[in-house]
Amino acid sequence: MEQNYKRWYDEDKVVQKCVTVLENIHGSLKRQTATFLMQEIINKPPYKDMLSDDVVDLATSETQRRRWYDFDEVTRIFFELLRHSPVERRKEIAILALTFIEDLSEKDNESIEIKIPEEEKYLNIEIPE
């Protein structure tokens, strides 16, 4: 009898899309997204009423490092918190993540004018002898 193995994020297509997008973006954007959304996860049930040590213990209870997101601590904690969240909450977070990534990706394409702070201009002046 053939069994179809389903990962926790395969239960919802939006969550699955979020995980796939996060897996395929560069590391700094991945970390920014995870960091931004951890607050969103922690401030709602079931984590809202937990002690911070209990949240950390839950997020780091998996000791094996075999998944792509296990090798960056911030991303790993984010995914473990997401994995232990209620199914409907996962979808909300996935939508926020995809929106956040899209917004940041659009900003990456914008040109940013770099201004030197006033005091730094004077640090580079050579003093005549």
Secondary structure by P-SEA (a helix, b strand, c coil): cbbbbbccccccaaaaaaaaaaacccaaaaaaaaaaaaaaaaaccccccccaaaaaaaaaccccccccccccaaaaaaaaaaaaccaaaaaaaaaaaaaaaaaaaaaaabbbbbbccaaaaaaaccccc
